Amino acid sequence: MPVFRVLAVAGGGFSKAVGGNAPIAFVYAEGIRPKRLIFREVEIDGLDATPKVLEVIEEIKERVDAVMARSLPISGFNLIDPKAIFERTGIPTVFVLSDKPDEEAVASALRKHFGDWEARLEVLRGAGAVWESPGDDGKVLLECFGILPVDAFRVVRRLSIFGTSPEPLRIAAMAARAVSRSARFCP
């Protein structure tokens, strides 16, 4: 079976009081083995997460079988658009969720804070349904685009060592948190 190559994306912590940018970390991995670690910044609540993902895909210049993140929103409501990524690259996305999103609360927050709330809500809805599957270490929740849910669950399980978080995604989250603790991002 060929090695599955994933680009895991995770946003770091941020303080809106400090400024308008937040770090994001990308881990390019072959299976559970990280091959590259790349950092970028995105605007908190901005619209540049998807272009940053596309930029890193081009920079890697190697096969990427899926883009993986913990949710579509990254750094506030800066959204990773699975449809745009798939249309531009043919690469599917898998979002491994910790909890099922409260769609009404999200829609309400978007309406309250963003003039372009309808477009953002459309991106969120474009990821499709939330799928749930029991796992050995707990239930796995995910949204996926460009890949069948059964295949997405298979990938998540293949890339998970401890718990339900795929190893490349766990490493990306740790790296993003570490960078966000720097003086530049924290008061």
N, C-alpha and C positions, 0 to 999 in steps of 0.2 A: 504494500500500500504506500503511495507517495506521501511525503511529509507535507502536512498542511501548513501553509505560510500565512501568518496573520499580522495585521498592523493594528495593534492595540492603542487606544487613545484614552487619556485620562486628564482631567483638569485638576489643578491644584487649588488650594484654598486661596481666598482673597478677601480683602476688606474694601468695600466701596469707598470708605473714607480715605484710603491711601491713594487711590488713583483708578484709572479706567482700564487697566490691563491685568490679566492673570496668566500664569504659566500653564502650558499644557505639555504633557510628555507623550511621546510616541515610542512604542517598542515594536520593532520588526522582529518577528520570531519565526523560526522553523520548528514547528511543533512547540514543545515547551522551552526550547533553547533560544534565548534572546541573541540576536545578531547585531542589532543596532539600537541605539538610544538617541532620540532626537528631541530637542526642545523648541518650542515656539511660544509666542504670546498671542493671546486673543483679547479682544475688547470685552469687558464685562457687559453682558446683555447685548452685545453687538451682533453683527451678522457675518463675521469672518471665520467661523469655525470650519465650515465646509470648504472654503478656498484653502485654508491651511491644511486640511486633510488631503485635498487634491495636490497641493504643492509637495507634500511629503511623499505621496505615492509616486509622483514624477521623480523626485530626488532619489528615491531608493533604487530605481532602475532594475528591480527584480520582480519576479512574480509575487503578487499578493492575492491570496485566495479569498480573504474576507477582511473587512474593517470591523473592529470590535470595540465597543465602549460600554460604560455602565448605564448610559441613558443618552437620549438625543440632546437634551440640554447639557451644555458644558459651560462653566463660568457664568452662572446666572442663567439667563434664557438665550444664550448664544447657542444656536441649534446646529447639530450635524444633520444634514439633509440626506437621508438614505437614497431617495429617488434621484437626486442630482448626482450623487456619487456613482450610482449604478448606470445612469444614462451616459455619463462622461467616460467611465472606465470599464463598465461591465462587472465591477467588483461588488459582491453582495455585502450587506451590513448585518451585524448581529449585536443587539443591545441586551446585555445580561443585567437584569434589574434586581435591585434588592427588595423592592416592594412594588405592588401594583399601583400605577399612578392614579391619583384622584382626578379624573378628567374634568369634573365640574370645578374643582378648586383651581386647577391649572388654567382653564378657560377664563375664570373670573379674574385671576391674577394678570393674565395677558390683557384682558379688556381694560383693566384698571391702569396698567403701567405702560402700554405700548400703543402708539397710533397705528402700527402695522400688525395688530394682534391677529387679524384674520389670516394673514399670510403665515404667521408663525404657527397658529393653530392648525393650518392646513399641512404644514411640514410635520407637526407632531402626529396628526391623524394619518399621514401618508406612510408611517412606519407599520401600519396594520395593527392587528389584534395582539393582545398580550397572551402569550402561550405559557402554560404551566405544566411541568412534568416532575414527578417525584424522583429524587436521586438518592444515592446511598448516604450522602451527607446532608440531606435536606432538599426541599423543593427548589426547582430552577424555574425562574420566570424570565421570559425573553420576548423581544420583538425582533422581527427579522424582515429584510427586504432583499429580494433577488435570490433567496435560498429557501427551500422548504423547511418548515419548522422541525420536522423529524431530523433533517440533516444538520440544522443549526444546533439542536440538542446533542446530537452525536459529536459535533465539533467541540462544544462546550465541555462535554464529559471527557473527551480525549485530551483536552488541554488543561484539565483541572487535576491538581495533585492533592491538595487539601481543600475540603469544603466544595463549594459550588462555583468559585471564581476561577476562571481560566488563568493559568500562570502568567502569560504575557500581559493580561489586563491587571493582575495583581502587582506585577513589577512596575508597570506604567503608573499605577496609582501611587505606589510608594515613591517613585521618582518625582512625580508632580508635587506630592506633599512636601518632600524634602526641599525642592526648589522654592516652593511657595513660602517656606519659613525664612528665606533670605531677607535681609534688611530692605531690599527693594520692594517686596510685596507685603511685608508685615510691619506694623508700627512698632 
